Amino acid sequence: MATAQPKKLTKKLEKSVREMKLRKFVLKLYITGATPRSTRAILNIREICEEHLQGRYKLEIIDIFQKPVLARGEQIIAAPTLIKKLPLPLRRFIGDMSDREKILIGLDLRPKK
C-alpha cells in the first residue's frame, strides 16, 4: 500500500504539468499610438509570448486613442498597460514590458524567487 501513494502523487503532478502546458493565455495590451514606448512594449511582449507561449496565446493590441471606450471600460490609467485576462488571476503590467523577469513571474511562467 505504501507504494500506491507516491504513484498517485506522481500522476497528479504529471497531469498538472500537462494542463499548465495546454493553458491558453488571453492578453490585452493598451498603447497610446505609435510612440517609441508603445512600439517597445509591443515588440517586448510579442517576443516573450513567442518564446514562452508559442501557439498558446491571443494578444490583442488596443490603441486607446482609437478606442478610448475600451480603455475606460478596463480603467486604464497609464499606457502601455498589459492585462492578462486568462488564465486567472487577472494581472496588470504597466510600462514597456522590458522587465522580462517581472513579466514572466506575473504571467506565472517562472516561479517567484
N, C-alpha and C positions, 0 to 999 in steps of 0.2 A: 504493500500500500504506500510506502514511503516514496517510491519512485513515480507514482501517479501524479503527485502534486507538482514536481518540477516540470513534468511533461505538459501539464495543463498551463502552467505559467509561461512556459516557452511558446506554446501555441498561441496564447493570448498576446504575448509580446510580438510574435511574428505577424499576427493579424493586425495589431495596432500599427506596426511599421508599414505594412502593405496599404492600410487605409490612409495613412499620412501621405504616402507617395501618390495616392489617387485623388487627394483633395484638390478641388478646383478653387482658384483664387479669383475674386472679383475686386478689382481695384479701380478707383476713380482719381484722376489727377487733375486738379483745378489749377489753371495757369492764367496769367494776365498777358495775352497777346504773344508776340514773337520776341520777347525780351531775351537777353543773354541768360538771365536766371531761369526763365521758363524753358529755354532750349536745353540748358544743362540738366534741369530736372527731368525732362522727357528722355534725354539720352541716358542719364544715370539709371532711371527706373526701368527703362527697356533693357538695358544691359543686365541689371540684376535679375529681371524676370526671365530673360533668355538663358542666363547661366544657371539659375536655381529652380525655375518653374516651367521650363520648356514644355509647351503643349498643355499646361495645366492652369493657364490664367487668361483672364479677359481684362484688358486695360483700356479704359475709356478716358480720353483726354478732353477736358471741357474748358474752353476759353470763357472766363467769366465776363469778358467784355461783350462776347457774342450771345451768351446765355446767362444773364445775371439772375434770372429767376431760379435756375438750378443751384446757383451759389447761395442764394438766400435760403432756399429750402434745406440746404446742408449746413447752414450757419457758418459759412466760410468767412473768416475774418482776416486771413493773410493768404498770400499766394507766393509760390506754389504750395498747395496742400494736397497730400495723397491720403485718400481714405481707403482702408481695407474693409470692404463690406463683408466678404466671406473669405475664409471660414471665420466664424465668430471666435473671439470677441471683436467688435468693431474697433479699429485703431486709426489714429490720425498722425500724420507726419508733416511738419512744416519745414520748408527750405528747398534747396536744390537737389536733395537726395544724394549728396556726395558722401555722407557718413554711412558707408555701406554696412558697417558692423551694427550700427543702431537700427538701420532698416531691416537687416536680416534677423536681428533679435526681435524686433517689433512684429515682423511677419511670422514669427515662430519657426524660422528656418535655421536658427542657430540658438543653442541654449544660452541662458543668461549666465554671466560669469559669477 
